Amino acid sequence: MTVMKKLSRSEMAQRVADDILEGSYVNLGIGVPTLVANYLGDKEVFLHSENGVLGMGPSPAPGEEDDDLINAGKQHVTLLPGGAYFHHADSFSMMRGGHIDIAVLGAFQVSVNGDLANWHTGAEGSIPAVGGAMDLATGARQVFVMMDHLTKTGDSKLVPQCTYPLTGIGCVTRIYTDLAILDVTADGLKVREIVADISFEDLQALSGVPLIP
């Protein structure tokens, strides 16, 4: 059986970074989205973290970590010239006030109309922790989602309707998976690009909702 070639998480992060316009104010969500910081190159992008940092750079080199400089996921980060620290209440005001151009978030599910579920699966014993995800989902001008196309059990993460608790309603702009890049439109999910070595028909068969070629 031929193994399907799909994007790695680093390759997904590169694709997201390619679509971020210079001069944008961007929040990278906890988890895989933080990798995007390593692929922005010389592009002037202002990275924001809800724990009160603006102007983050890529991950520090091994041995150069500063325990006082972390993102919301408690990962070590760097600070670019002109970067700033501030109270987290001010940080949330930026998020809620519409000052973030793009929020890049992970997801458990995205519905055909752009609803987002990314903070709790309802699994027994799991600790729900929404953090600033709801504020970002509703406050950012655009929401990019990074996620695997399928769950570990092979189910599509693209669904007609989210079955997990919602983070935001109709908030997702674009979806980046290891198989495809899709735009959320009024007519449904439109395939912007297939990034795996599969046909549109194969992609459709793996997706839980109708796709627009």
N, C-alpha and C positions, 0 to 999 in steps of 0.2 A: 504494500500500500504506500503510495506516494505521500510524503509529509508536506502539508501545505506551508508555503513560505509566507510568513506574515511579519509585520514590523515588530521590532523589539521596543521596549519602553523608551530607550534612548532615541531610537529613530522616530517614535511618535512625538517625543519632546522636540526634536529638530523640526518636524513638520509644523508643530504649533508655533515655534519660534519664528519660522519663516513667514507666518501670517500675521505677526504682530508688527504694526506700523511704528516707525520711529517717532518718538515723542509721546508714546502712549504711557498712561499710568496703569499698571497691571498688578493684580494680586494673584499669586500662585498658591492654590490650595494645598493642604497637607497631603503628603504621599507623592505619587508619581508626578503631579504637576510641578513640584519643586525642581525637577530635572530641567525644565525649560530654561531656567536661569543660566545653565551652562552652555546654551546654544545661541545666545543673543549676539555674541561676538562684539563688534564695535558699534552695534546699533544703539542709539541713545533711547533707552527705555527705562522708565522709573518704576522699580519694583517696590511694592507696598506689602507690608505684613501687618495683620490686625493687632499684633502685640505691641505695635508702636514703632515701626521702622519704615523709612522711605529712602530709597536709593541703595537697595541691596545689590551686591554683585554676585558672581558665581561662588560655588563652594570653595572654602579655603583649601590650600594644599595641606597634605598630611603633616602634622606637627605645627601648623600655624593657626590652629583653632583658638578662638577667644571665647571662653565660657560666658562672657557677658554679651556676646553678639550672636543671637539665635533668632530663628523665625518662629512662627506660631506652632510649628510641629516640633520645636525644641531641637532643630538641626542647626549646626554651626553654619553661619553665612559670613560674607564679607560686606564691607560698606564702601561704596564708591565715593570719590571726592564730591562734596556737596551733600552727602547723605545726612539724615537727621533721625534723632530719637524723639519720641513724644509720648504723652500719656495715652493709654489704650482707649480712653473715652474720646479723645480727639481722633484717634485712628478710626473708631467706629463712626464718628461723625463724617469722616471722609467717605466711608463705605455707604452709609445711609443717605448721604447728601448728593449722590450721583457724581462723585468726583473720580471714580475708578472707571477707566475706559473698558477694561477687559478683566474678568475674573476667570481663571482657569481652574476648573474643579474636577475631581474624580466623581464617579457615580456608580451606584448599584443598578439603577434603572433610569432610562429616559423614555418618556412616552412619545407617541407620534406627534403630539402637539407641543412638545417641548417642556412638559412637566419634568421636574428633577427630583429624584430620591437618592440621597447620598449620605445620610447620617445614621440610619438605623435599619436593620433588617427584621427586627422583631424577634430575633433568635433568643431563646431562653438563656439567661446568664450573661448576655452581652450588655455592655454599658453604653447607653445612648449618650452621645456627646456631640451636639450640633455645632458648638463653637460659633464662629461667625458666618457659617455657610448660608444661613437664611438671609442675613444682612447683605452678603455678597450677591446672592442669587437675585434679590429684588433691587439692590442698589446699583450694581454695575451696569454700564450701558450695553455691554455684550457679555454673554456667558459662553465660554468654550468648555466643553466636557472632554476629558481624556479617560478612556476606559477600554478594557478588553471587550471585544464584540460579544463574546460568549462567557457564561459563568463556568466554573470548574466542572459542572455537571453537563455542560453543553447546551444550556438554555440561552436564548437571546436576551441581551440586556436592553434591546430596543423592544418596547412593549406597547400594545394598544392603550393600556392604562396602567399606571404604576400601582403595584400591590404593596409596596413598602411605604412607610410614612413619608409624606412629601416634604421637600426642602423649599421648593418654589413652584408656582404654577405658570406654565407658559413662558419660562424665563430663559431657556436654552436657545442659543443662536446657532451654534455649530458643534458637531460631534466628531471627535477624532478617535477612531478605534484602530486596532492592529490589522483590520481588514479594509477599512474605507474611511473617507472623510465625507460627512453628510451635513447639509444645511437644513435647518428647520424652517419650512415655509408654510404659508397658509393652506397649501394643498397637500402637505405631508412632508416626509423626509426625502430630500433630493440628493442623489449621489453626486458629489462634487468630484470625487476621485476614488478609484479602487486601488489600494496600495498593496494588496496581496496578489499572489499569482493565481487568481480565480476569475471566472467570468461574472458578468452581472447576474446571470441565472443562478450561479452558485451562491453568490452573495445574498440574493433574494431568498434562496432556500434556507440560509442560515439565520435570516432575520425574522423577527416575530411580527413585523408589520409590512405592509406594501411599501415598496421603494419606488421613487421616481427616477428613471435613468437620465 
